[in-house]
Amino acid sequence: MTIGIVGRKSGMTRVFTDDGVSIPVSVIEVEPNRITQVKSVDTDGYSAVQVTIGTRRASRVTKSEAGHFAKANVEAGRGVWELRNEAQEAFEVGATITVDVFSAGQMIDVTGTSKGKGFAGGIKRWNFGMQDATHGNSRSHRVLGSIGQCQSPGRVFKGKKMAGHLGAERVTVQNLEIVRVDAERNLLLVKGAIPGAPGGDVIVRPAVKARTNG
């Protein structure tokens, strides 16, 4: 199946292979994804599945959201996500998608929101080098240096790497391997790190650039 799934990052741990090799893994808790809407090429111009996870108090659900969930006969969740259905597989409103759509050894892409680090300087944000610590440099050790030319063009070009807000961006890590699928506890164990802090929502999709043997 080529559809993705929405889960929550629980943290990191490690697992051991039969020959004693330690593998660091990220743990993704995947609650059953309840389908709230199915979009098709004929009616919407593209094929996708809209899902929700978790629960939300009725007092925290807007009237438009409540109507949308009621139409699908689905319990109101804590958010709505849309997953492209490129293969145009058959899905029904009200059905659920679980971790069973993935298998151990499969390559995936994981999308999440990176940890926010607030306002950061050029050295931390862009990996710039520092200026001299001595030799006459008294107050510009971590200053960027030149940010452009003088009279021509007489301005700073757009996109110049400078100090600013770091993190809290949508990030996708590609070609991660699934080490284990725990269907009983709704867990995915993924080799390596994934974006975001523990408790953050992530989207897991089959890898779009997966390497094929041969």
Secondary structure as UniProt FT lines:
FT   STRAND          5..16
FT   TURN            18..19
FT   STRAND          22..29
FT   STRAND          33..39
FT   HELIX           41..44
FT   STRAND          48..52
FT   HELIX           58..60
FT   HELIX           63..72
FT   STRAND          81..84
FT   TURN            86..87
FT   TURN            93..94
FT   STRAND          96..97
FT   HELIX           99..101
FT   TURN            104..105
FT   STRAND          107..113
FT   STRAND          118..120
FT   HELIX           122..126
FT   TURN            135..136
FT   TURN            141..142
FT   TURN            151..153
FT   TURN            158..159
FT   STRAND          164..166
FT   STRAND          170..182
FT   TURN            183..186
FT   STRAND          187..191
FT   TURN            198..199
FT   STRAND          201..206
//
